[in-house]
């Protein structure tokens, strides 16, 4: 009789265009939610996370959530792979006119992936899985090696454009665990889109839970993954630097972002995009705490965005470091801290 390990090995060799995907189960969320997950040590179902006020960013379309069966939202949910259709619509900050069904909640400004050992996960008795998405009206749940072997992994792990639109739903196949899942059971990696977003996750974690921060810096599983994980079709920060009273924040200008923007503008009948409301916050920190705070509100052109520069920022002799945060429509995009003796934000 085949074991889970045999099926996973076969998937890596014969059924996935990205050979390492089948080794893991993927949980996808915004950086603010990732901080809550690492601070508590648990992934909670949507029902429990909302009750405990742990969900800082909603991630998904409210319309889809409201349609989804209670059984699904009462479970912790994992995907078999990244680059799902949902990720196409909500990865990165998307202009409100470009979001799924014009739902402002369908937005994951700074995406973070938690990767779990799928073999260990599947051997937990409570784990169930589905042939395709549980969102909306969902699909039936299965369990055990025999049912797992019957899944259509060619469709689940398929990548790129497909003629048959019905096939896309298989890319949303899920694994489900009831109520709450202790992440240390089989967590293998936490993957960020670029260095500044990894920095943002670490700085937020240090700000919110120093114990968790030191735990995950001693065991360096928070990494950058540039390939086979992210769509990069929204707006995101690529660099943040400070020198001699001047701070500069640079943004993505990818072909994928242009293609997505053009496509959704045409689909939604939008001729122009209003500027995005933005806010930069600065804190000068000394040995006894925050010395001074300031913030600047401004507007950002969503389509033609390269960088913004803040000149003539004040200087304080007692300041040991400066903290810079950027928000787009109150969504945190960047949290960078720099010792003032250095040049680059860390």
C-alpha positions as CSV (number, residue, x, y, z in Angstrom):
1,X,0.0,0.0,0.0
2,X,1.3,3.5,-0.9
3,X,2.1,5.9,1.9
4,X,1.7,9.7,1.9
5,X,5.4,10.0,1.3
6,X,5.2,7.9,-1.9
7,X,2.4,10.0,-3.3
8,X,4.3,13.2,-2.4
9,X,7.5,12.0,-4.1
10,X,5.5,11.1,-7.2
11,X,3.9,14.5,-7.2
12,X,7.3,16.2,-7.1
13,X,8.7,14.1,-9.9
14,X,5.6,13.9,-12.2
15,X,2.7,16.2,-11.4
16,X,4.1,19.6,-10.4
17,X,5.9,22.1,-12.7
18,X,7.6,23.4,-9.6
19,X,9.2,20.3,-8.1
20,X,9.3,21.4,-4.4
21,X,5.7,22.6,-4.1
22,X,4.2,19.2,-3.3
23,X,6.4,18.9,-0.2
24,X,4.5,21.6,1.6
25,X,1.1,22.9,2.6
26,X,0.8,26.7,2.3
27,X,-0.9,29.3,4.5
28,X,-1.1,32.7,3.0
29,X,-1.8,35.9,4.9
30,X,-0.9,39.6,5.3
31,X,2.1,40.6,7.4
32,X,0.0,42.1,10.2
33,X,-1.8,38.7,10.6
34,X,1.6,36.9,10.4
35,X,2.7,38.8,13.5
36,X,-0.3,37.6,15.4
37,X,0.3,34.0,14.3
38,X,4.0,34.1,15.4
39,X,3.1,35.8,18.6
40,X,0.5,33.3,19.7
41,X,2.1,30.2,18.1
42,X,-1.2,29.2,16.5
43,X,-3.1,29.4,13.3
44,X,-6.7,30.0,14.1
45,X,-9.8,29.5,12.0
46,X,-11.5,32.6,10.7
47,X,-14.2,32.2,13.3
48,X,-11.8,32.0,16.2
49,X,-9.4,34.7,14.9
50,X,-12.3,37.1,14.6
51,X,-13.6,36.3,18.1
52,X,-10.1,36.8,19.6
53,X,-9.6,40.0,17.5
54,X,-6.4,38.5,16.0
55,X,-7.3,39.2,12.3
56,X,-5.8,42.6,11.6
57,X,-6.3,42.3,7.8
58,X,-9.3,40.5,6.3
59,X,-7.4,39.1,3.2
60,X,-10.4,37.9,1.3
61,X,-13.5,39.3,-0.3
62,X,-16.3,39.8,2.2
63,X,-18.8,38.5,-0.4
64,X,-16.9,35.2,-0.8
65,X,-16.5,34.9,3.0
66,X,-20.2,35.3,3.5
67,X,-21.0,32.7,0.9
68,X,-18.5,30.2,2.4
69,X,-19.9,27.4,4.5
70,X,-19.5,27.7,8.3
71,X,-17.7,24.4,8.3
72,X,-14.9,25.8,6.2
73,X,-14.4,29.1,8.2
74,X,-14.4,27.1,11.4
75,X,-11.2,25.4,10.2
76,X,-7.6,26.4,9.8
77,X,-7.1,26.3,6.0
78,X,-4.0,25.5,4.0
79,X,-3.5,25.4,0.2
80,X,-1.6,22.7,-1.7
81,X,0.4,25.4,-3.6
82,X,1.0,29.1,-4.0
83,X,0.0,31.3,-7.0
84,X,-3.7,30.5,-6.6
85,X,-6.4,32.5,-8.5
86,X,-7.3,34.3,-5.3
87,X,-3.7,35.4,-4.9
88,X,-3.8,36.9,-8.4
89,X,-6.5,39.3,-7.2
90,X,-5.4,40.2,-3.7
91,X,-1.6,40.0,-3.6
92,X,0.0,43.3,-3.0
93,X,-1.8,46.6,-2.4
94,X,-4.4,46.9,-5.2
95,X,-6.2,50.1,-6.0
96,X,-9.8,49.9,-4.7
97,X,-11.0,50.1,-8.3
98,X,-9.0,47.0,-9.2
99,X,-10.1,44.6,-6.4
100,X,-12.1,41.4,-6.8
101,X,-15.8,42.3,-7.3
102,X,-14.9,45.8,-6.1
103,X,-14.6,44.5,-2.6
104,X,-12.2,46.6,-0.5
105,X,-11.4,43.7,1.8
106,X,-10.0,41.6,-1.1
107,X,-6.5,42.9,-0.4
108,X,-3.3,41.5,1.1
109,X,-0.9,44.4,0.9
110,X,2.2,42.6,2.3
111,X,1.8,38.9,1.7
112,X,3.6,36.2,3.8
113,X,3.6,32.5,3.3
114,X,3.8,29.9,6.1
115,X,5.1,26.6,4.7
116,X,4.3,23.3,6.6
117,X,5.6,19.8,6.1
118,X,2.7,18.3,4.2
119,X,3.5,14.7,5.0
120,X,3.4,15.4,8.8
121,X,0.2,17.4,8.3
122,X,-1.5,14.6,6.4
123,X,-0.7,12.1,9.2
124,X,-2.6,14.2,11.8
125,X,-5.9,12.3,12.2
126,X,-8.1,15.5,12.2
127,X,-6.8,16.7,8.8
128,X,-9.2,16.7,5.8
129,X,-8.7,17.9,2.3
130,X,-10.8,19.0,-0.7
131,X,-10.6,18.5,-4.5
132,X,-10.9,22.2,-5.1
133,X,-11.9,25.4,-3.3
134,X,-13.8,25.6,0.0
135,X,-14.6,29.2,-0.6
136,X,-18.1,30.0,-1.9
137,X,-20.2,26.8,-1.9
138,X,-17.1,24.6,-1.5
139,X,-16.4,21.0,-2.4
140,X,-16.8,17.8,-0.3
141,X,-14.1,16.9,2.2
142,X,-12.0,13.8,2.1
143,X,-9.5,12.1,4.4
144,X,-7.0,9.2,4.4
145,X,-4.4,7.9,1.9
146,X,-6.9,6.3,-0.5
147,X,-8.8,9.6,-1.0
148,X,-5.6,11.5,-1.2
149,X,-4.3,9.3,-3.9
150,X,-7.5,10.0,-6.0
151,X,-6.9,13.8,-6.1
152,X,-6.2,15.2,-9.5
153,X,-2.7,16.5,-8.8
154,X,-2.0,17.5,-12.4
155,X,-4.8,20.0,-12.1
156,X,-4.1,21.1,-8.5
157,X,-0.4,21.9,-9.4
158,X,-1.0,23.2,-12.9
159,X,0.5,26.5,-13.6
160,X,0.1,29.3,-16.2
161,X,-2.7,29.9,-18.6
162,X,-5.3,27.1,-19.3
163,X,-8.0,26.9,-22.0
164,X,-10.4,25.1,-19.7
165,X,-11.5,27.7,-17.1
166,X,-13.1,24.9,-15.0
167,X,-9.6,23.6,-14.3
168,X,-8.7,26.8,-12.4
169,X,-10.8,25.8,-9.3
170,X,-8.5,22.9,-8.7
171,X,-5.7,25.3,-7.9
172,X,-7.7,26.2,-4.8
173,X,-7.6,22.7,-3.3
174,X,-7.3,22.9,0.4
175,X,-6.3,21.1,3.6
176,X,-8.3,21.8,6.7
177,X,-7.7,21.4,10.4
178,X,-10.4,22.2,13.1
179,X,-10.3,25.4,15.2
180,X,-6.6,26.0,16.0
181,X,-3.3,24.6,14.8
182,X,0.0,24.8,16.8
183,X,2.4,26.0,14.1
184,X,5.6,24.5,15.6
185,X,4.3,21.0,14.9
186,X,5.5,21.1,11.3
187,X,6.4,24.7,10.3
188,X,9.4,24.6,7.9
189,X,9.7,28.2,6.5
190,X,8.1,31.6,6.4
191,X,8.6,33.3,3.0
192,X,8.5,37.0,2.2
193,X,8.5,38.7,-1.2
194,X,11.6,40.8,-0.7
195,X,14.1,42.0,1.9
196,X,12.2,45.1,3.0
197,X,9.0,43.0,3.6
198,X,11.1,40.5,5.6
199,X,12.5,43.4,7.6
200,X,8.9,44.7,8.1
201,X,7.8,41.4,9.5
202,X,10.7,41.2,11.9
203,X,10.4,44.8,13.0
204,X,6.6,44.4,13.7
205,X,7.3,41.2,15.6
206,X,10.0,42.9,17.7
207,X,7.6,45.7,18.4
208,X,4.7,43.4,19.4
209,X,6.4,40.3,21.0
210,X,10.1,40.3,21.7
211,X,10.1,36.7,22.9
212,X,8.7,35.6,19.5
213,X,11.1,37.9,17.7
214,X,14.2,36.3,19.3
215,X,12.8,32.8,18.8
216,X,12.4,33.3,15.1
217,X,15.7,35.1,14.6
218,X,17.6,32.4,16.5
219,X,16.0,29.9,14.2
220,X,16.2,31.8,10.9
221,X,13.2,30.4,9.0
222,X,11.9,33.8,7.9
223,X,13.4,34.1,4.4
224,X,13.0,35.9,1.1
225,X,11.7,33.7,-1.8
226,X,11.8,35.5,-5.2
227,X,10.7,32.7,-7.5
228,X,7.5,30.5,-7.8
229,X,5.7,32.1,-4.9
230,X,4.5,35.6,-5.7
231,X,2.5,37.3,-8.5
232,X,4.1,40.7,-8.0
233,X,1.2,42.3,-9.8
234,X,0.2,44.9,-7.1
235,X,1.9,47.9,-5.6
236,X,4.6,47.2,-3.0
237,X,7.7,48.7,-1.4
238,X,11.1,47.6,-2.7
239,X,13.5,49.8,-0.7
240,X,13.5,52.3,2.2
241,X,16.6,54.3,3.0
242,X,17.5,57.3,5.2
243,X,20.6,59.6,5.1
244,X,21.3,63.0,6.5
245,X,17.7,64.2,7.0
246,X,16.3,62.6,3.9
247,X,14.2,59.4,3.7
248,X,13.4,57.7,0.4
249,X,10.8,54.9,-0.3
250,X,10.9,53.1,-3.6
251,X,8.0,51.1,-5.1
252,X,7.6,48.2,-7.5
253,X,7.1,48.9,-11.2
254,X,6.7,45.4,-12.6
255,X,5.3,44.2,-16.0
256,X,2.9,42.0,-14.0
257,X,1.5,45.1,-12.2
258,X,1.0,46.9,-15.5
259,X,-0.7,43.9,-17.1
260,X,-3.0,43.4,-14.1
261,X,-3.9,47.1,-13.9
262,X,-4.7,47.3,-17.6
263,X,-6.7,44.2,-17.5
264,X,-8.8,45.1,-14.5
265,X,-9.4,48.7,-15.6
266,X,-10.8,47.3,-18.9
267,X,-12.8,44.7,-17.1
268,X,-14.3,47.1,-14.6
269,X,-14.8,49.9,-17.2
270,X,-12.4,52.3,-15.4
271,X,-10.7,55.0,-17.4
272,X,-8.6,56.6,-14.7
273,X,-7.5,55.8,-11.1
274,X,-7.8,58.3,-8.3
275,X,-4.6,59.0,-6.3
276,X,-4.1,56.7,-3.3
277,X,-4.1,58.3,0.1
278,X,-0.8,57.6,1.8
279,X,0.9,58.4,5.2
280,X,4.5,58.2,6.3
281,X,5.3,58.0,10.0
282,X,8.7,58.8,11.5
283,X,9.9,58.1,15.1
284,X,13.3,59.2,16.5
285,X,14.3,56.8,19.2
286,X,16.8,57.4,22.0
287,X,18.1,55.2,24.8
288,X,15.0,56.1,26.9
289,X,12.4,55.7,24.2
290,X,10.8,57.8,21.5
291,X,12.1,61.3,21.4
292,X,9.9,62.7,18.7
293,X,7.2,61.6,16.2
294,X,6.0,63.1,13.0
295,X,3.8,62.1,10.1
296,X,3.2,63.3,6.6
297,X,0.1,62.7,4.5
298,X,0.3,62.7,0.8
299,X,-1.1,61.2,-2.4
300,X,0.4,58.5,-4.6
301,X,-0.1,57.9,-8.3
302,X,-0.9,54.1,-8.4
303,X,0.0,53.6,-12.1
304,X,3.2,55.7,-12.3
305,X,4.9,55.1,-8.9
306,X,8.7,54.9,-8.6
307,X,9.7,56.6,-5.3
308,X,8.8,59.3,-2.8
309,X,11.4,61.4,-1.0
310,X,11.0,63.2,2.4
311,X,13.5,66.1,2.7
312,X,14.6,68.2,5.7
313,X,13.6,65.8,8.4
314,X,14.6,67.0,11.8
315,X,17.8,65.7,13.6
316,X,18.2,64.9,17.2
317,X,21.6,64.3,18.8
318,X,20.1,61.9,21.4
319,X,18.5,59.7,18.8
320,X,20.0,56.3,18.3
321,X,17.8,55.1,15.5
322,X,14.9,56.2,13.3
323,X,11.8,54.1,12.5
324,X,9.8,54.7,9.3
325,X,6.4,53.3,8.6
326,X,4.4,53.7,5.4
327,X,0.6,53.3,5.1
328,X,-1.5,53.2,2.0
329,X,-5.2,53.9,2.9
330,X,-4.3,52.9,6.5
331,X,-2.8,49.5,5.3
332,X,0.8,49.0,6.6
333,X,3.2,48.6,3.7
334,X,6.6,49.0,5.3
335,X,8.2,49.2,8.8
336,X,11.9,49.9,8.6
337,X,14.3,50.8,11.5
338,X,17.8,52.2,11.0
339,X,20.6,52.9,13.5
340,X,21.5,56.5,12.7
341,X,25.2,55.6,12.4
342,X,24.3,53.4,9.4
343,X,23.2,54.3,5.9
344,X,20.7,51.6,4.9
345,X,17.5,50.8,6.8
346,X,17.5,47.3,8.3
